[in-house]
Amino acid sequence: MFGVVFLVAVALGLGVLIPRPLLQTELVAAAAGSPSPGSTRTILLLSSEIHTDLALPADPDVVERFGFMAADGLDPAQPGVAYVIAGWGGRSFYIETPRWADLKPGPVFSALTYDRSVMHVALGGAIDLDHPTVTPIELDEASFERLVQNVLASFSLDSSGARIVVQGAQYGEYDLFYEAEGLFNALAGCNVWTAASLRQAGLKTGWWTPLPGLLGLSLKLHNPDGVFGS
């Protein structure tokens, strides 16, 4: 048992310390063909004990690109919306566990083995940027565009090219679940998806960051302070 715990601890430590991508040239290659940087935009990394979301500013272009939600009863253009919040996760655990009090053995088993995935989208108002669970990140326009493209590409499409809402799956009146690409498991879970999305935006993360704290630590370790907003 001690050996197993030691190996897991080593894997987690190396997952944070080893950057991904390993070489800066890989980031340069990822940006090839992108528009020239201009103004910057601030996205938010929202963290809980086990999960991370990305909060995109509800600028007109973002609202337009997430406008498909309006047909499913959630209009991002409604007054008071400051952020469109997106996250990826395992279908059973994500949908059936809005609070720790709702924890059940079935969803936990699915999360620890494998499950179909879903995208969770929500509309948010003003968010306290100084809250310890909030990490503001500054991106230039090219990086922001790649991030948004990656988030949108995570939604599954039906035969007509439309995103597929999960009927009856909501935490409240300001969120929805959609079918998503990929399978979820404990090794490649929600925080690994978030890390991959941030790498698309040109940031470095740890090689394997299955927990929010590990992802946050790796971001601060491998990126210049200038990308983090106040």
N, C-alpha and C positions, 0 to 999 in steps of 0.2 A: 504493500500500500504506500509506504514511504517513497519507494522508487517511482511509482506512478505519479504521485503528487509532485515529486522533484522534476520529473520530465515535463509535466504540464507547466510548472512554474518556469522552467527554462524556455519552453516553446513560447509562452506568453511574453517573457522578457525579450527574447530574440525578435518576436513579432513586432514589438515596439521599437527596438533599437535598429533593426535593419530597415532602411528606407525602401519605399516602393513608389515610383520606379527607382532603381539603384543609381542610374546615371542621369545627370541633368540633361544630356542630349536627348533622352527619351521624352522629356517634357517639351523640349523644343520641337521634336518631330510631331508630337501630339497637336501642337498649335499650328502646324503647317496648313496653309490655305485658309486660315481664319481671318476675319476682318481685322484691320489695324486697331490697336487699343485706343480708346478715347477716354470718355468719362468712366468712372467706376460705379459699381453697385454693391450694396451691402446685403449679403445673405446671412441667415442665422443658422447655426448648428444648435438644435434643441436636444438636450440630453436628459434621460431619466436614469434609473438604476441599471436598466437592461436594454434600453432602446434609444435610437437617435432618429430625428426628423430633420428635414431641410425646410427652412422657411424662406420663400422667395418673395421679394417685395411686389406688392400688387400694382405694379406699373401698368400702363395701358397695354403694352405688348404682351405682358405676362397674363393679364386678365383675358386678352383675346385668345391666347393659345390654350388657356384652360377653360375657355368658354363652353366646351363640350359638356361641362358639368351642369350647365343651366338646364339642358334638356332632361336631366335626371333630378331636378328639383333643387340644385345648389348653384346659385348664380354668383360667380366671383365678382361681378360688376355691381353688386348691391352696395349701398352706402355703409361706411364704417369698416370695410375690409382693408386691412393694411398688409396682410401676408396671405399667400397661398402656401399651405404647409403640406409636404409630401413625405411619405415614408413607405418602405417595402418590408414585407414580413411574411411569416408563415400563416396560411389561411386560418387554420383551426385556432391557434393560440391568439393571433392578432384580433380576430373577430369576437371570440368568446371570452376574452379576458380584458375588458376595459378598465377594471380595477383589480388590485391584488385580492380583494374579497371574493372575486368571481373565479379564482383559480380552481381548476378541475383537473383530475388525473389525465383524461383523454387528450386535451390540448397540450399538456406538458409532455406527454409521451410523443405526440406528433412533432413538437418542437425539438425534442432531443434526438429524433430519428430523421424523418424527412416528411415534407408536406408540400402541397401546392402553395403557390405564393399569391399574394394580393398587394395592390397598392392602396394605401390609405391617404385620402386627401381631405383637408379641412381648411376652413376659412378662419383667419385670426385677426383680431384687432391690434391695438398697440401692445407691444411687448417690451418689458423692462430689459434694456440691454445690459444692465449691470447685475442682473440676476445670475447667481452662480451656475445655473443650468443652461445659460445662453452664451454662445460664443459668436460674436459678429465677425464676419470674414469679408474683406474687401476684394472684389474681383473686377478686372477690366472687362470691357464689353465682349471681347472675344472669348474670354474664359467663362463669363456668365452664360453666353450663348451655348457653349459646349455642355455646360452643366444642365441647362434647361433641356437641351436635346436628349441628354442621357436620361433624365427623369421621364420625359415623354415616351422615350423608346422602351421604358420598362413596363408600360401598359400593354396588355394583350389586345389584339384587334380581331373583330369578327370578319366574316367573308366580305362585308361591305366596307371594311376599313374603319369601323366605328369602335370606340372603346367600350368594354363590356362591364356595366355596373353589376355589382352583387346585390341582388334584390333583397331588401329587408335587413341589410347589414349596416347598422349605424350606431354610433355612440350617442348621438344627439341630433339636433336639427342643422348643424353646421359642418357635417362631415359625411363622406361616402367611402365605400370600398369598391375597388375595381379588380377584375382579373388581371394578373400580372405574368410577366415572362419569368421563367426559371423556377427551379425547385428550391425550397428552403430546407436547411438542416443546421444543426448546432455549429458546424464548422464554417459554414458560409451563410450566416444569418443577416439580420437587418443592418447591423453595424458594418459588416463587410460590404454590403451594398452601398451604404453611405460613403464609406471610404473610397470605393470605386468611382462613385459620382464625383467626389471632390478631386480625385486624380484626373478625371476628364477635364476639370477646370484648371489643371496645371499645378495643383498642390501635391506635395509629397505626404504620404502617410506611412505608418508602419506596415511591414509586410503582411502581418495578420493581426487584426485588431477586433476580436469578437465582442468586446465590451466597450461601452461608451467612454469609460475612464481611460482605457488604453488608446482609443482613437484620439481623444482629446490630447493626451500626453504626447502621442506621436506627432500630431499636427504642430504642436508648439516646439517639439524637438527638431523637426526637419524642415521647417519653413521660417522665412524671415518674419520678424515681429511686425513689419509693415503691412502684412496681409490681414492682421487682426484689428478690427475696429475698436474704438473706445467703448 
